[in-house]
Amino acid sequence: MSGDDTGAEALLEIRDLSVVFDGFRALDGVNLTLARGELRFLIGPNGAGKTTLIDVITGLTRPAGGSVRFGGKDLVGRKEHEIVRLGVGRTFQTSVVFEELTVVENLDLAASFRRPLWALAGRRRGVSEAVRAALATTGLEELAERPARVLSHGQRQWLEIGMLIAQRPSLLLLDEPVAGMSQDERARTGELLTEIAEDHTVIVVEHDMDFLRRYASQVTVLHEGRVLTEGSVDDVSADPRVQEVYLGRAREEATDAVG
Ligand SMILES: Nc1ncnc2c1ncn2[C@@H]1O[C@H](COP(=O)(O)OP(=O)(O)OP(=O)(O)O)[C@@H](O)[C@H]1O
């Protein structure tokens, strides 16, 4: 690995990234550096390019230009499953939970994804350490033997996060983990993210400013495919350009609601 002046601490380094869909630039020269162990919130109005950025990191979308380095390895051009094996995990906006399997079975299935075949073949009954840890972190121990279909919306989201942790990624990418949650569930998720960030590097896509004020430290704001600004929650929310972008959106939504 050649050392450059961004230092050995950077786990993820994105340089001059662009994505073009049918001539439309969904990402346009994005730079983003994440230190190992960082919890970074990624915000921006609808269509800003947040999901596209996650899609590029995870190999779902191929960029038109730029680079994505993770732990010193270039991710561009690698297959999705290869990127998972390198230690990048993501949640999707659509559920990946198996309804008829229990919570613990869902976790075990997720954990087995990175387990070598010989370990699967010789597997004894019982719960692996990775599954036990995921159950404890997400607070789902009491529901371990219940089928996933009985879970509330919040519990299901926590299960999905648990399934991700069970795969032992070093970088977690969470797309709007509190969408549709009650206030209590949001608070519990904020605590969960803080806990997970103690031993993982995490990017959370979120546009709920209240949630950010409570749980975010470092924030990157995307707007129209570019990084508008980056910094602490206070700095970012005091930035007039960010306010304009969000107020503009609020105005549009108010008009839509009326119309
Ligand atoms: N597969 C695709 N083909 C064409 N255009 C796309 C595709 N995926 C995304 N886009 C466009 O790229 C832009 C960025 O979309 P993206 O989903 O990344 O935004 P976002 O910031 O995640 O928004 P949201 O908050 O609504 O999820 C949007 O204008 C979107 O319509």
The ligand as a Tripos MOL2 file, in Angstrom:
@<TRIPOS>MOLECULE
LIG
   31    33     1     0     0
SMALL
NO_CHARGES

@<TRIPOS>ATOM
      1 N1        -31.0270    4.0630  -12.3020 N.pl3     1 LIG1
      2 C1        -31.2420    5.3510  -12.5500 C.ar      1 LIG1
      3 N2        -31.5100    5.7920  -13.8050 N.ar      1 LIG1
      4 C2        -31.7200    7.0910  -14.0600 C.ar      1 LIG1
      5 N3        -31.6810    8.0640  -13.1280 N.ar      1 LIG1
      6 C3        -31.4260    7.6850  -11.8650 C.ar      1 LIG1
      7 C4        -31.2030    6.3290  -11.4890 C.ar      1 LIG1
      8 N4        -30.9660    6.2810  -10.1620 N.ar      1 LIG1
      9 C5        -31.0570    7.5330   -9.7070 C.ar      1 LIG1
     10 N5        -31.3340    8.3830  -10.7130 N.ar      1 LIG1
     11 C6        -31.4560    9.8380  -10.6170 C.3       1 LIG1
     12 O1        -30.2690   10.3380  -10.0160 O.3       1 LIG1
     13 C7        -30.5760   11.3810   -9.0880 C.3       1 LIG1
     14 C8        -30.0340   11.0260   -7.7240 C.3       1 LIG1
     15 O2        -30.8410   10.0030   -7.1720 O.3       1 LIG1
     16 P1        -30.5920    9.3440   -5.7440 P.3       1 LIG1
     17 O3        -31.6060    8.2820   -5.5740 O.co2     1 LIG1
     18 O4        -29.1730    8.9980   -5.5980 O.co2     1 LIG1
     19 O5        -30.9230   10.5800   -4.7960 O.3       1 LIG1
     20 P2        -31.1230   10.5800   -3.2250 P.3       1 LIG1
     21 O6        -30.3030   11.7160   -2.7110 O.co2     1 LIG1
     22 O7        -30.8440    9.2460   -2.6620 O.co2     1 LIG1
     23 O8        -32.6540   10.9420   -3.1090 O.3       1 LIG1
     24 P3        -33.8020   10.4060   -2.0990 P.3       1 LIG1
     25 O9        -33.6020   11.1610   -0.8310 O.co2     1 LIG1
     26 O10       -35.0390   10.7720   -2.8090 O.co2     1 LIG1
     27 O11       -33.6310    8.9220   -1.9420 O.co2     1 LIG1
     28 C9        -32.0810   11.5760   -9.1210 C.3       1 LIG1
     29 O12       -32.3860   12.6490   -9.9900 O.3       1 LIG1
     30 C10       -32.5870   10.2630   -9.6770 C.3       1 LIG1
     31 O13       -33.7940   10.4490  -10.4050 O.3       1 LIG1
@<TRIPOS>BOND
     1     1     2 1
     2     2     3 ar
     3     2     7 ar
     4     3     4 ar
     5     4     5 ar
     6     5     6 ar
     7     6     7 ar
     8     6    10 ar
     9     7     8 ar
    10     8     9 ar
    11     9    10 ar
    12    10    11 1
    13    11    12 1
    14    11    30 1
    15    12    13 1
    16    13    14 1
    17    13    28 1
    18    14    15 1
    19    15    16 1
    20    16    17 2
    21    16    18 1
    22    16    19 1
    23    19    20 1
    24    20    21 2
    25    20    22 1
    26    20    23 1
    27    23    24 1
    28    24    25 2
    29    24    26 1
    30    24    27 1
    31    28    29 1
    32    28    30 1
    33    30    31 1
@<TRIPOS>SUBSTRUCTURE
     1 LIG1         1 GROUP 0 **** ****
